[in-house]
Every structure is written in C-alpha cells, then in structure tokens.
Amino acid sequence: MSARDQLMGLLAELGIVAATHEHPPVYTVEEAQAHTAHLPGGHCKNLFLKDKKGQLYLVVCLDSQEVRINALARRLGAARLSFGNAELLLATLGVTPGSVTPFALINDVERKVQPVLDAKMLRHEILNYHPLTNEATVSIRSAELTRLLTHWGYRPIILDLDELGDAPEA
C-alpha cells in the first residue's frame, strides 16, 4: 500500500471527508494553479524551514502569501531560518520537493517538525493540499486539518503572517 493510500485510509478512518483531484505532477505554485485553480477553497503552499540550531518548521499558508522569513524567525524565537534541503525533507517528512504538504507530518515519527499555520488560511472553509505526491490535490475542511494535526500529537503555531513586519522575502 502506498503512503498516499495509507494517508487516505487514515482520513477515512477519522471521518475526514477528502475529495481527491488527480493532475499531472506539479512543482511550483504556478504549475499547480494551472490544474487546480477551478477547485473551491484556499490553495496552499508549504515551506520546509530549519534554523541554525536544527529546529525544523513547516509553514503552511495560502499560495499567494508572502513570507517574511527574517521576521518569522524573530516571532518564533528561531535562530536564522533557511530552507531545509531535499535530503532532510525526505528523511524527516518522507516527501520530495514539490510534494511538501501538512499531510507529510504523518511521516515525522519523532515529531521534530513544528507546524506553523497562517491564520488567514484557516479562515477558508476548504483547503487544498497534495496527498504526499504532487500528482493530486486533496480538498479538506480547515477544521479537519487542525484536528488531524492534533491527532498526530502536534500543537501548531497559528500566526497571521501579514502581521510580522519587514519587507517580503519569499
């Protein structure tokens, strides 16, 4: 059974309604929009970050959100954030670049990654994420995302990324 199938089975077991939309592999927000813009709800991006002390973060926000990484680091009390490399991403979350998703936290068995969710994203009733592969998009209710993270033992940090200050960086 594939990791995607295991994820979808868990969602079903938890009673989380998830609509899956197949599409060709996508690696950027722009490519994803070409195949998913017609789907209702918030379309999201995910940033896998680490600080110089080794703390890992998964920032989940709307795909149009500008993220001020230096300001975010200050708000989180993190020591200089940078993007985690592909090897660390695969080792920690079990996905490759282009497939990053909050659903990948299912693979973080040591709970090394701190989820950071944008408050504006959570105001959407429906949210869209990859199901551990960039060849599909899954739509779920935002309340179900936070319930799923809690089920896995996470206490996500919820921030309004627009209220961090500084000029946009990413």
Contacts in CASP RR format, 6 or more apart in sequence:
PFRMAT RR
TARGET T0000
AUTHOR 0000-0000-0000
METHOD contacts of the structure
MODEL  1
MSARDQLMGLLAELGIVAATHEHPPVYTVEEAQAHTAHLPGGHCKNLFLK
DKKGQLYLVVCLDSQEVRINALARRLGAARLSFGNAELLLATLGVTPGSV
TPFALINDVERKVQPVLDAKMLRHEILNYHPLTNEATVSIRSAELTRLLT
HWGYRPIILDLDELGDAPEA
3 94 0 8 1.000
3 106 0 8 1.000
3 107 0 8 1.000
3 132 0 8 1.000
4 131 0 8 1.000
4 132 0 8 1.000
4 133 0 8 1.000
4 136 0 8 1.000
6 106 0 8 1.000
7 103 0 8 1.000
7 106 0 8 1.000
7 131 0 8 1.000
7 132 0 8 1.000
8 18 0 8 1.000
8 20 0 8 1.000
8 131 0 8 1.000
8 138 0 8 1.000
10 106 0 8 1.000
11 18 0 8 1.000
11 140 0 8 1.000
11 148 0 8 1.000
12 18 0 8 1.000
14 147 0 8 1.000
14 148 0 8 1.000
14 151 0 8 1.000
16 140 0 8 1.000
16 141 0 8 1.000
16 144 0 8 1.000
16 147 0 8 1.000
16 148 0 8 1.000
17 140 0 8 1.000
17 141 0 8 1.000
17 144 0 8 1.000
18 131 0 8 1.000
18 138 0 8 1.000
18 139 0 8 1.000
18 140 0 8 1.000
19 138 0 8 1.000
19 139 0 8 1.000
20 131 0 8 1.000
20 136 0 8 1.000
20 137 0 8 1.000
20 138 0 8 1.000
21 35 0 8 1.000
21 36 0 8 1.000
21 39 0 8 1.000
21 136 0 8 1.000
21 137 0 8 1.000
21 138 0 8 1.000
21 139 0 8 1.000
22 135 0 8 1.000
22 136 0 8 1.000
23 35 0 8 1.000
23 36 0 8 1.000
23 135 0 8 1.000
23 136 0 8 1.000
23 137 0 8 1.000
24 35 0 8 1.000
24 135 0 8 1.000
25 133 0 8 1.000
25 134 0 8 1.000
25 135 0 8 1.000
26 32 0 8 1.000
26 34 0 8 1.000
26 35 0 8 1.000
26 98 0 8 1.000
26 134 0 8 1.000
27 97 0 8 1.000
27 98 0 8 1.000
27 134 0 8 1.000
28 98 0 8 1.000
29 43 0 8 1.000
29 45 0 8 1.000
29 63 0 8 1.000
32 43 0 8 1.000
32 63 0 8 1.000
32 134 0 8 1.000
32 137 0 8 1.000
33 43 0 8 1.000
33 63 0 8 1.000
35 137 0 8 1.000
36 43 0 8 1.000
36 128 0 8 1.000
36 137 0 8 1.000
37 43 0 8 1.000
39 128 0 8 1.000
39 137 0 8 1.000
39 139 0 8 1.000
40 126 0 8 1.000
40 139 0 8 1.000
41 124 0 8 1.000
41 125 0 8 1.000
41 126 0 8 1.000
41 127 0 8 1.000
41 128 0 8 1.000
41 139 0 8 1.000
42 62 0 8 1.000
42 63 0 8 1.000
42 121 0 8 1.000
42 124 0 8 1.000
42 126 0 8 1.000
42 127 0 8 1.000
42 128 0 8 1.000
43 62 0 8 1.000
43 63 0 8 1.000
43 128 0 8 1.000
44 60 0 8 1.000
44 61 0 8 1.000
44 62 0 8 1.000
44 63 0 8 1.000
44 121 0 8 1.000
44 127 0 8 1.000
44 128 0 8 1.000
44 129 0 8 1.000
45 60 0 8 1.000
45 61 0 8 1.000
45 62 0 8 1.000
45 63 0 8 1.000
45 65 0 8 1.000
46 58 0 8 1.000
46 59 0 8 1.000
46 60 0 8 1.000
46 100 0 8 1.000
46 101 0 8 1.000
46 102 0 8 1.000
46 129 0 8 1.000
47 57 0 8 1.000
47 58 0 8 1.000
47 59 0 8 1.000
47 61 0 8 1.000
47 67 0 8 1.000
47 83 0 8 1.000
47 100 0 8 1.000
47 170 0 8 1.000
48 56 0 8 1.000
48 57 0 8 1.000
48 58 0 8 1.000
48 83 0 8 1.000
48 84 0 8 1.000
48 88 0 8 1.000
48 89 0 8 1.000
48 93 0 8 1.000
48 100 0 8 1.000
48 113 0 8 1.000
49 56 0 8 1.000
49 57 0 8 1.000
49 58 0 8 1.000
49 59 0 8 1.000
49 69 0 8 1.000
49 81 0 8 1.000
49 82 0 8 1.000
49 83 0 8 1.000
49 84 0 8 1.000
50 56 0 8 1.000
50 57 0 8 1.000
50 81 0 8 1.000
50 82 0 8 1.000
50 83 0 8 1.000
50 84 0 8 1.000
50 88 0 8 1.000
51 57 0 8 1.000
51 73 0 8 1.000
51 78 0 8 1.000
51 79 0 8 1.000
51 80 0 8 1.000
51 81 0 8 1.000
51 82 0 8 1.000
52 79 0 8 1.000
52 80 0 8 1.000
52 82 0 8 1.000
53 78 0 8 1.000
53 79 0 8 1.000
55 78 0 8 1.000
55 79 0 8 1.000
55 114 0 8 1.000
56 84 0 8 1.000
56 88 0 8 1.000
56 92 0 8 1.000
56 112 0 8 1.000
56 113 0 8 1.000
56 114 0 8 1.000
57 76 0 8 1.000
57 78 0 8 1.000
57 81 0 8 1.000
57 113 0 8 1.000
57 114 0 8 1.000
57 115 0 8 1.000
57 116 0 8 1.000
58 93 0 8 1.000
58 100 0 8 1.000
58 102 0 8 1.000
58 104 0 8 1.000
58 105 0 8 1.000
58 113 0 8 1.000
58 114 0 8 1.000
58 115 0 8 1.000
58 116 0 8 1.000
59 67 0 8 1.000
59 72 0 8 1.000
59 116 0 8 1.000
59 118 0 8 1.000
59 161 0 8 1.000
60 102 0 8 1.000
60 115 0 8 1.000
60 116 0 8 1.000
60 117 0 8 1.000
60 118 0 8 1.000
60 121 0 8 1.000
61 67 0 8 1.000
61 117 0 8 1.000
61 118 0 8 1.000
61 120 0 8 1.000
61 121 0 8 1.000
61 161 0 8 1.000
62 118 0 8 1.000
62 120 0 8 1.000
62 121 0 8 1.000
62 124 0 8 1.000
65 118 0 8 1.000
65 120 0 8 1.000
65 121 0 8 1.000
65 161 0 8 1.000
65 162 0 8 1.000
66 161 0 8 1.000
66 168 0 8 1.000
66 169 0 8 1.000
66 170 0 8 1.000
67 161 0 8 1.000
67 168 0 8 1.000
67 169 0 8 1.000
67 170 0 8 1.000
68 161 0 8 1.000
68 164 0 8 1.000
68 165 0 8 1.000
68 166 0 8 1.000
68 167 0 8 1.000
68 168 0 8 1.000
68 169 0 8 1.000
68 170 0 8 1.000
69 81 0 8 1.000
69 82 0 8 1.000
69 169 0 8 1.000
69 170 0 8 1.000
70 81 0 8 1.000
70 166 0 8 1.000
70 169 0 8 1.000
71 164 0 8 1.000
71 165 0 8 1.000
71 166 0 8 1.000
72 78 0 8 1.000
72 81 0 8 1.000
72 116 0 8 1.000
72 159 0 8 1.000
72 161 0 8 1.000
72 164 0 8 1.000
73 79 0 8 1.000
73 80 0 8 1.000
73 81 0 8 1.000
74 164 0 8 1.000
75 159 0 8 1.000
75 164 0 8 1.000
76 114 0 8 1.000
76 116 0 8 1.000
76 157 0 8 1.000
86 96 0 8 1.000
86 97 0 8 1.000
89 95 0 8 1.000
89 96 0 8 1.000
89 97 0 8 1.000
89 100 0 8 1.000
90 96 0 8 1.000
92 107 0 8 1.000
92 108 0 8 1.000
92 112 0 8 1.000
92 113 0 8 1.000
93 100 0 8 1.000
93 104 0 8 1.000
93 105 0 8 1.000
93 107 0 8 1.000
93 108 0 8 1.000
93 113 0 8 1.000
94 104 0 8 1.000
94 107 0 8 1.000
94 132 0 8 1.000
95 101 0 8 1.000
95 104 0 8 1.000
95 107 0 8 1.000
95 132 0 8 1.000
95 133 0 8 1.000
98 130 0 8 1.000
98 134 0 8 1.000
99 130 0 8 1.000
99 132 0 8 1.000
99 133 0 8 1.000
99 134 0 8 1.000
100 130 0 8 1.000
101 129 0 8 1.000
101 130 0 8 1.000
101 131 0 8 1.000
101 132 0 8 1.000
102 115 0 8 1.000
102 117 0 8 1.000
102 129 0 8 1.000
102 145 0 8 1.000
102 148 0 8 1.000
102 149 0 8 1.000
103 129 0 8 1.000
103 130 0 8 1.000
103 131 0 8 1.000
103 132 0 8 1.000
103 138 0 8 1.000
103 148 0 8 1.000
104 132 0 8 1.000
105 113 0 8 1.000
105 115 0 8 1.000
105 149 0 8 1.000
105 152 0 8 1.000
105 154 0 8 1.000
106 132 0 8 1.000
106 152 0 8 1.000
108 152 0 8 1.000
111 152 0 8 1.000
111 153 0 8 1.000
111 154 0 8 1.000
114 154 0 8 1.000
114 156 0 8 1.000
114 157 0 8 1.000
115 149 0 8 1.000
115 154 0 8 1.000
115 156 0 8 1.000
115 157 0 8 1.000
116 156 0 8 1.000
116 157 0 8 1.000
116 158 0 8 1.000
116 159 0 8 1.000
117 145 0 8 1.000
117 146 0 8 1.000
117 156 0 8 1.000
117 157 0 8 1.000
117 158 0 8 1.000
117 159 0 8 1.000
118 158 0 8 1.000
118 159 0 8 1.000
118 160 0 8 1.000
118 161 0 8 1.000
119 158 0 8 1.000
119 159 0 8 1.000
119 160 0 8 1.000
119 161 0 8 1.000
120 160 0 8 1.000
120 161 0 8 1.000
120 162 0 8 1.000
121 127 0 8 1.000
121 142 0 8 1.000
122 142 0 8 1.000
122 145 0 8 1.000
122 146 0 8 1.000
122 158 0 8 1.000
123 142 0 8 1.000
124 142 0 8 1.000
125 141 0 8 1.000
125 142 0 8 1.000
126 139 0 8 1.000
126 140 0 8 1.000
126 141 0 8 1.000
126 142 0 8 1.000
127 139 0 8 1.000
127 140 0 8 1.000
127 141 0 8 1.000
127 142 0 8 1.000
127 145 0 8 1.000
128 137 0 8 1.000
128 138 0 8 1.000
128 139 0 8 1.000
129 137 0 8 1.000
129 138 0 8 1.000
129 140 0 8 1.000
129 145 0 8 1.000
130 136 0 8 1.000
130 137 0 8 1.000
130 138 0 8 1.000
131 137 0 8 1.000
131 138 0 8 1.000
140 148 0 8 1.000
146 156 0 8 1.000
149 156 0 8 1.000
END
